[in-house]
Amino acid sequence: LSFSFLFFLSFGMDESKSVLMIAPYFVPRRRVGAVRPFRFAANLPKYGYRPVVMTIGHKPAQLTSAERELLSDIPVISIETGIDRTENVKRSDDINQRDRGLSITDRATQFIDRQTPIDTWIYLFLSRWRWIRSEALRVNPDIVWATGDPWSGLWLGKKLSKVLKKPFVADFRDPWTLANVGLRKRSQLSGWIDRKAEKSVIQSSDFLVFTSEATRSLYSDQYHLSSDHSSTIYNTFDPIHRVEETDLNETPSKKNSDVIQIHFFGRFRRLSPVQPIVEILSRLKEQKPELAAKICIHSYGVPEAEQLQLIDSAELNSQFIFEDVVTPEEAQIALRPADLLLLSTNPSRDSIIPAKLWDYMVTGKPILSIVPNPEVEKILGSIESGIHFTPGNGLSPEEYLSNFVISESKGENSSLPDSLVKKLESLHSAESRTKSLAGILDRLIAANR
């Protein structure tokens, strides 16, 4: 055997590589931002990686049995904090929040948020920096991966990659300063610092990952990224969050057979406003009130006060139900009674693909998409159920709903066949997405040796 072949063989048989994953939000946090890094971490060992997760400590919630099993061999470094305002989730019985103004504490907190560059987790990371640095040096990974938002995760990933002298992959779940709708209100000074921080992260990264082609294109144009410096890895559906068929069978498929149940698997808020669906229902109510009256919208968690006011003003209170927030593994059971699934976001967020799309697709339920990103239309093209609307594309959303109500009353609408659902699971599974990430990590580590 030649020397070069022996070298290649020994390199291929090298022990698993380690990746330090900076994920400020991670399970058992029940936030969208915690799901993406969890799914990557759980699947990376299949591709020869030993992930070590660094996250903000979280005590109240518990891991599910499936999460505990998947994380049993994955070290998690918790950065403990005494204050955590990210888990204050309002339940559906807290509707009277609309009658309450902001407290002095809330106003003070909002003021601090506006004035703080990046986000307020930066205070925790700065105060614990020496300990964080020592932990990262102890791990001594082959590569650093970090996600945002919160954007302090990317800031921390950049700093630690420099300390470790290892490649850095920055994962943007959403646009940062290039977003048309900011995740939070910013002062002029903190906004300016944010732009500087984002530019520094991009210039320091060895590779950038985005969750939509639209966001990737946005950043490529702004920062003149080379084609081999970035990639899009969509969010995923994770088969571990599929419940047993026996559990599904025990769940009623509909709460009221005379009502069309439309589920929005989220909470109506500034970033996901109720206004688009309120306007659609209002138009349908004017055109065909008897059909509009048969539609009921379910969402999860109490909407923000402004969103409740929009529902009030449109006199549609009786057609909105606010369910309690559920965990990701409960999604299938929660969505089982739905006739139609609503995909919606702020109309100005034209580069966003809502993460709930992937959970929707494998339920077998039809999807009503009114998001502005045309990329969703291409994704939905892989299934023959549901529709994506853009202005001027022919059929209006209210016409679609009218036809849907009529068809449903005749028993004509049906879910996707099981064979297609299985195909979608394969195409959009966390394992297939993680394979793409592992390929990027492999290339960067090889180039750094």
C-alpha positions in Angstrom: 0.0 0.0 0.0 1.2 3.5 -0.8 2.0 6.0 1.9 -0.7 8.4 0.7 -3.3 5.6 0.9 -2.3 4.6 4.4 -2.5 8.3 5.5 -6.0 8.6 4.0 -7.0 5.4 5.7 -5.7 6.5 9.1 -7.3 9.9 8.7 -10.7 8.3 7.9 -10.5 6.1 11.0 -9.7 9.0 13.3 -11.6 9.2 16.5 -14.8 11.3 16.6 -14.4 15.0 16.3 -15.8 17.4 19.0 -17.9 20.5 18.4 -18.7 23.1 21.1 -22.2 24.2 20.5 -23.1 27.6 21.9 -26.9 27.5 22.2 -28.2 30.0 24.8 -31.7 28.4 24.5 -31.7 24.6 24.7 -34.0 21.9 26.1 -35.7 21.7 28.5 -36.5 25.3 27.5 -39.8 25.2 25.6 -38.9 27.8 23.0 -38.5 27.6 19.3 -34.9 28.7 19.6 -34.1 25.6 21.7 -35.4 23.1 19.2 -32.9 23.6 16.4 -29.7 23.2 18.4 -31.2 20.2 20.3 -32.0 18.4 17.1 -28.5 19.0 15.7 -26.9 17.9 18.9 -29.0 14.7 19.1 -28.0 13.7 15.6 -24.4 14.8 15.2 -23.0 11.6 16.9 -24.4 9.6 13.9 -21.9 11.5 11.8 -18.8 11.1 14.0 -19.1 14.1 16.2 -19.1 14.5 20.0 -21.2 17.6 20.7 -20.7 19.6 23.9 -23.5 22.1 24.5 -23.0 25.4 26.3 -26.3 26.9 27.3 -28.0 29.2 29.8 -29.0 27.2 32.9 -32.7 26.4 33.3 -34.3 24.7 36.2 -38.1 24.7 36.3 -38.9 22.5 33.2 -37.9 18.9 32.9 -36.6 16.9 30.0 -39.0 14.4 28.4 -38.0 10.8 28.4 -37.1 11.0 24.7 -34.9 14.1 25.2 -33.2 12.5 28.3 -32.3 9.4 26.3 -30.9 11.4 23.3 -28.9 13.6 25.6 -27.6 10.9 27.9 -24.1 10.9 26.4 -24.0 14.6 25.4 -22.3 16.9 28.0 -24.3 20.1 28.7 -22.4 23.0 30.3 -24.9 25.3 32.1 -24.2 28.9 32.6 -26.3 29.5 35.8 -28.3 32.7 36.2 -30.4 34.0 39.0 -32.9 35.9 36.8 -34.8 34.5 33.8 -37.6 36.3 32.2 -37.8 34.1 29.1 -40.1 31.5 30.5 -43.0 33.7 31.6 -45.5 32.0 29.3 -49.1 33.2 29.9 -51.8 30.5 30.0 -55.2 30.7 28.3 -57.0 31.5 31.5 -55.0 34.8 31.8 -57.2 36.7 29.3 -57.7 39.6 31.6 -54.2 40.7 30.8 -55.8 43.1 28.2 -57.1 45.2 31.0 -53.8 45.6 32.7 -51.2 48.3 31.9 -47.4 47.7 32.1 -46.1 47.7 35.6 -43.2 49.9 36.7 -40.9 46.8 36.6 -42.1 46.0 33.1 -41.4 49.5 31.9 -37.9 49.5 33.5 -37.2 46.2 31.9 -38.2 47.4 28.5 -36.0 50.5 28.9 -33.0 48.3 29.8 -33.7 46.1 26.8 -33.8 49.1 24.4 -30.5 50.5 25.7 -28.6 47.2 25.8 -26.6 46.2 22.7 -27.1 42.7 21.3 -29.4 41.5 24.1 -29.5 41.5 27.9 -27.9 38.0 28.1 -24.7 39.7 27.3 -24.5 40.8 31.0 -24.5 37.2 32.1 -21.9 36.1 29.6 -19.6 39.1 30.5 -20.0 38.4 34.3 -19.2 34.7 33.8 -16.6 35.2 31.1 -13.6 33.8 33.0 -15.5 30.6 33.9 -16.9 30.3 30.4 -13.5 30.6 28.9 -12.0 28.0 31.2 -14.8 25.6 30.4 -14.2 26.0 26.7 -10.5 25.5 27.0 -11.2 22.3 29.0 -13.4 21.0 26.2 -10.8 22.0 23.6 -13.2 21.3 20.6 -12.2 20.9 17.0 -14.7 23.5 16.0 -17.2 26.0 17.5 -20.8 26.3 16.3 -23.1 29.1 17.7 -26.6 30.1 17.0 -28.7 33.2 17.4 -31.0 34.7 18.3 -30.4 35.5 21.1 -27.6 37.3 19.3 -25.3 37.1 22.3 -24.9 33.4 21.4 -23.1 34.4 18.1 -21.1 37.0 20.0 -20.0 34.4 22.5 -19.2 31.9 19.8 -17.0 34.4 18.0 -15.0 35.2 21.2 -14.5 31.6 22.1 -13.4 30.6 18.6 -10.7 33.2 18.9 -9.6 32.0 22.3 -9.5 28.4 21.1 -8.1 29.2 17.7 -10.6 26.9 16.1 -13.0 27.4 13.1 -16.3 29.1 13.8 -19.7 28.4 12.3 -22.4 31.1 12.8 -26.0 29.9 12.6 -28.6 32.6 11.9 -32.1 31.4 12.8 -33.5 34.7 11.7 -32.1 37.9 10.2 -30.4 40.1 12.8 -30.0 43.8 11.9 -31.2 43.2 8.4 -34.7 42.2 9.6 -37.6 44.4 8.5 -39.2 43.7 11.9 -36.8 43.6 14.8 -37.2 41.0 17.5 -37.3 43.9 20.1 -37.2 47.7 20.1 -33.8 49.3 20.0 -32.4 52.7 20.9 -30.3 54.4 18.2 -27.1 53.7 20.0 -27.8 50.0 20.7 -28.9 49.6 17.1 -25.7 51.0 15.9 -23.6 48.7 18.1 -25.7 45.8 16.9 -24.7 46.5 13.3 -21.1 46.6 14.3 -21.4 43.4 16.3 -23.1 41.6 13.4 -20.5 42.7 11.0 -17.8 41.5 13.3 -19.5 38.1 13.7 -19.8 37.7 9.9 -16.2 38.7 9.3 -14.9 36.4 12.0 -16.9 33.3 11.0 -15.5 30.6 8.8 -19.0 29.7 7.6 -22.5 31.1 7.9 -25.7 29.0 8.0 -29.2 30.4 7.4 -32.6 28.9 7.7 -34.0 30.2 4.4 -32.5 31.0 1.0 -34.1 34.4 1.2 -32.1 35.3 4.4 -29.0 33.9 2.8 -29.4 36.0 -0.3 -30.1 39.1 1.9 -26.8 38.7 3.8 -24.9 37.7 0.7 -25.9 40.9 -1.0 -25.2 43.1 2.1 -21.9 41.5 3.1 -20.7 40.3 -0.3 -20.4 36.7 0.9 -18.7 34.2 -1.4 -20.8 31.2 -2.6 -18.6 28.8 -0.6 -18.9 30.8 2.7 -22.6 30.2 3.4 -25.3 27.7 3.1 -29.0 27.2 3.9 -30.1 24.4 6.3 -33.8 24.5 6.8 -35.4 23.8 10.1 -36.8 20.3 10.5 -39.5 17.9 11.7 -38.1 15.5 14.2 -39.5 12.0 14.2 -38.8 11.6 17.9 -41.6 14.0 18.5 -44.1 11.7 16.8 -46.4 10.2 19.4 -47.5 6.6 19.5 -50.4 5.7 17.2 -52.4 4.4 20.2 -52.1 7.9 21.8 -53.4 9.5 18.6 -56.3 7.1 18.5 -57.3 8.1 22.0 -57.4 11.7 21.0 -60.6 13.0 19.5 -60.1 14.0 15.9 -62.5 16.9 16.1 -64.1 19.0 18.9 -67.1 20.0 16.8 -68.0 18.4 13.5 -70.1 21.5 12.5 -67.2 23.9 12.8 -64.1 24.2 10.7 -61.1 24.2 13.1 -58.1 26.2 11.9 -55.1 25.9 14.1 -52.2 28.3 14.4 -49.4 26.5 16.3 -48.1 29.6 18.0 -49.1 32.8 19.9 -50.4 35.9 18.2 -47.9 38.7 18.8 -46.1 41.5 17.0 -43.9 39.1 15.1 -46.8 36.8 14.3 -49.8 39.2 14.3 -53.4 38.2 14.1 -54.2 41.0 11.6 -53.8 38.9 8.4 -56.3 36.2 9.4 -58.6 38.8 11.0 -58.8 40.7 7.7 -59.4 37.5 5.8 -62.2 36.4 8.1 -63.7 39.9 8.1 -63.9 39.9 4.3 -65.4 36.5 4.3 -67.9 37.6 6.9 -69.0 40.5 4.6 -69.3 38.2 1.6 -70.6 35.0 3.0 -71.5 35.4 6.7 -73.0 31.9 7.0 -69.8 30.3 5.9 -67.6 32.7 8.0 -69.5 31.7 11.1 -68.5 28.1 10.8 -64.8 28.9 11.1 -62.9 28.8 14.5 -59.3 29.8 14.9 -57.2 28.1 17.6 -53.9 29.5 18.8 -51.5 28.6 21.6 -50.9 31.0 24.5 -52.6 34.3 25.2 -52.1 36.9 22.4 -50.5 40.2 23.2 -52.8 43.0 24.2 -52.7 44.7 20.8 -53.6 41.4 19.1 -56.6 40.9 21.4 -57.8 44.4 20.6 -57.7 43.7 16.9 -60.0 40.6 17.4 -62.3 42.8 19.6 -62.5 45.5 17.0 -63.4 43.0 14.3 -66.1 41.5 16.5 -64.6 38.0 16.1 -64.1 37.1 19.7 -66.4 34.1 19.5 -64.3 32.6 16.7 -60.9 32.6 18.4 -59.9 30.1 21.1 -56.6 30.4 22.9 -55.3 27.0 23.9 -52.6 26.4 26.6 -49.0 26.3 25.3 -47.9 22.7 24.6 -44.4 21.1 24.2 -43.1 20.1 20.8 -43.8 16.4 21.4 -47.4 17.3 22.1 -47.8 19.0 18.7 -49.3 16.1 16.9 -52.0 15.5 19.6 -52.8 19.3 19.7 -53.1 19.6 16.0 -55.1 16.4 15.5 -58.5 18.1 15.7 -57.6 20.6 13.1 -59.1 20.7 9.6 -56.7 23.3 8.4 -53.3 24.6 9.6 -52.5 28.4 9.4 -49.0 29.5 8.5 -48.6 33.2 9.2 -46.1 35.8 10.3 -45.6 39.5 10.2 -46.1 40.7 6.5 -42.8 42.6 6.7 -40.8 39.4 7.5 -40.4 38.5 3.9 -37.3 36.4 4.4 -38.7 34.2 7.2 -39.9 30.6 6.9 -41.8 29.9 10.2 -40.4 26.8 11.9 -43.9 25.5 12.5 -44.1 24.7 8.7 -42.1 21.5 9.2 -44.3 20.3 12.0 -47.3 21.1 9.9 -46.2 19.2 6.9 -46.0 15.8 8.5 -49.4 16.0 10.2 -51.0 15.2 6.9 -53.3 18.2 7.3 -53.8 20.9 4.6 -51.9 24.1 5.1 -53.1 27.7 4.5 -50.0 29.8 4.0 -50.2 33.6 4.1 -46.5 34.3 4.8 -44.8 36.7 2.4 -41.7 34.5 1.6 -42.4 32.9 -1.8 -39.9 30.2 -0.9 -42.7 28.6 1.1 -44.6 28.0 -2.1 -41.8 25.9 -3.5 -41.6 23.9 -0.3 -45.3 23.3 -0.3 -45.0 22.2 -3.9 -43.8 18.9 -2.6 -47.2 18.1 -1.2 -50.6 18.3 -2.8 -52.5 19.7 0.1 -53.0 23.3 1.1 -52.1 26.5 -0.6 -49.7 29.5 -0.4 -51.0 32.9 -1.1 -49.2 35.9 -2.5 -50.9 39.2 -3.6 -52.3 38.9 -7.1 -51.9 35.1 -7.5 -55.5 34.5 -8.5 -57.6 32.9 -5.9 -58.0 34.9 -2.7 -57.6 33.4 0.8 -61.3 34.1 1.6 -62.3 32.3 -1.6 -60.2 29.4 -0.7 -61.7 29.3 2.8 -65.2 29.5 1.4 -64.5 26.6 -0.9 -62.9 24.7 1.9 -65.9 25.1 4.2 -68.2 23.9 1.5 -66.0 20.9 0.6 -65.6 20.0 4.2 -69.3 20.0 4.8 -69.5 17.5 1.9 -66.8 15.3 3.3 -64.5 16.0 0.3 -61.4 17.2 2.1 -58.9 14.6 3.2 -55.5 14.3 4.8 -52.3 13.3 2.9 -51.8 9.6 2.3 -49.4 7.9 4.8 -46.9 7.2 2.0 -46.4 10.9 1.3 -46.2 11.7 5.0 -43.4 9.2 5.3 -41.6 10.7 2.3 -41.9 14.1 3.9 -40.4 12.8 7.2 -37.4 11.5 5.3 -36.8 14.6 3.3 -37.2 17.0 6.2 -36.0 15.0 9.2 -33.5 16.3 11.7 -31.2 13.5 10.7 -31.0 14.6 7.1 -30.5 18.3 8.0 -27.8 17.3 10.5 -26.0 15.4 7.8 -25.6 18.7 5.8 -24.2 20.5 8.9 -21.8 17.6 9.6 -20.5 18.0 6.0 -19.7 21.6 6.6 -18.0 20.9 9.9 -15.9 18.2 8.2 -14.6 20.6 5.5 -13.7 23.3 8.0 -11.9 21.0 10.3 -9.9 19.4 7.5 -8.9 22.8 6.2 -7.8 23.9 9.7 -5.5 20.9 10.2 
